[in-house]
Amino acid sequence: MSRSLLLVGTGLVGGSFALAARAEGLFERVLGVDASSAAIREALAHGVIDAEAPPRPEGVAGVCVAVPVAAIAEMVRYAAAVAPGVPVFDVGSVKKPVLDALEPHTPATFVPCHPIAGSERQGAAAADGAMFRGARVVLTPTEETDPEAFATVQRWWQAVGAETVTEDAAVHDDLLAVTSHVPHLLAFALTRLAADAGALGHIGGGFRDFTRIAGADADVWSQILGANAPAVSRRLDEFSERLAELANATRNDPQALRSAIAEASRVRRGLDADR
């Protein structure tokens, strides 16, 4: 019997893991599950999956749950039921609400994960087997997580080129509010501001770079932002305070403005130097 990956959600991130994992020999076949028959057809056409999964798939050695945040808990329960004893992991960018939704019966074989990689593009057609090379994947196990399942999932991520770290779920969600969720809100807001101002005919590379993520999927991102609303709201308030300080310096204190820009520039250049 072939060793298969059950891919629940056949879009960009899950599809990219499937391509990478199969290329590395972690699984012989990929069986797909998706609420959309069109998504299944797309995944088949682009070689992301080998077949649509039957109701009771056999030979499953691992399950990747790659669905929008609101559906993750339900699909983890489904995976644990159809593939008992098999490691199950997700790829969602919010962790604590998912774990809360699974309580008090979180499957021990479930390993919560967040690969910090992706694209504003969507669907299996955009899947990229090289997506996770050099990327960081955060694992947020609980006290109930089976150590063997954790070690297996960690090994899979490392095999596809990722660096793995372990973190508390609530800490992860707070930090991602800063580095991902608030930036998406800013990109959405700036894009709408430019459109309303009739300024889209005057954009350059800087605007395109800043707002690239505004092309993200509306259903996916409304769920992410809603699920992480407390952390996002808190960090957005902090950002508003920083922005107000810059606005005041722009009007009243050229030296303070220059210092703030210089400090931000120093930090940003350091990110490139660390790559």
Secondary structure, 3 states (H helix, E strand, C coil): CCCEEEEECCCHHHHHHHHHHHHCCCCCEEEEECCCHHHHHHHHHCCCCCEECCCCCCCEEEEEECCCHHHHHHHHHHHHHHCCCCCEEECCCCCHHHHHHHCCCCCCCEECEEEECCCCCCCHHHCCCCCCCCCEEEECCCCCCCHHHHHHHHHHHHHCCCEEEECCHHHHHHHHHHHHHHHHHHHHHHHHHHHHCCCHHHCCHHHHHHHHHHHCCHHHHHHHHHHCHHHHHHHHHHHHHHHHHHHHHHHHCHHHHHHHHHHHHHHHHHHHHHC
